[in-house]
Amino acid sequence: MPPADNTAALAEATRRRSQRARTNAEKAILAAQRTGSHTSFAAIAKVAGVSRSWLYTQQDLVTAIRQLQNRQPSSQRTGSQPASIASIQRRLDVALARIKQLRTENSDLAARLEMAYGEIRRLRGISQSGGLEPQKEENNVPSCIPRATAEK
């Protein structure tokens, strides 16, 4: 028994699938025209449920998509964009304010450190003259206690 010839059914299924793909692609292009949404071959193919390679084989659809792309600028940013002058100026102002704040803080910390070193020198001088004896605490910060207490 010879195999069944179902080429006619396969050809009909292929024709229907191709027509469905074309209809979906045309609908996607019309929707993009109405909404003014971002139009690219990838976007149209995704909405239509077809491959980009198939889209590129349909010359009339390629022409329609390219006309749509030329007519409307893309609403989405693609790739890196240069910062605006206002944005750069704002970033500069914030950086300068932070630098000023850090300089003030640095000055204050330097003054406090000078005072701490002065106090350490003063206490060492008292210790050597017989007043207080420096002792190390648990956190290695010198503290001074009277000699009489230290000897006990």
C-alpha angles and dihedrals in degrees: 000000000000119000117265115265106231097157091113091057092046092049091050092049090050091049091050092047091049092048091049090050091049092048092049092048092049090049091050091051092049091048090051090051092051098044097037089225125160108293123206134138090252092051094048092046092050094049092045094045094235134118122262090233090058090048091054090055091059102078096189091053091047089053092049093050093047091049089051091049092050093047097052130040115231112268092205125070113244117198126346119329126203115254117253121250090247090053093050091047091051092050090049092050091050091048092049091049090051091049090051091050092049092048090053091048091047091051092050092049091048090052091049091049091051089052091049092050090048091052091049090052091048092050093047089052091053091047094053092048092055103261111103131005119217115234130185117242125205094275093049093249111138115243126180127227128174115273093236090060092045094054094054 
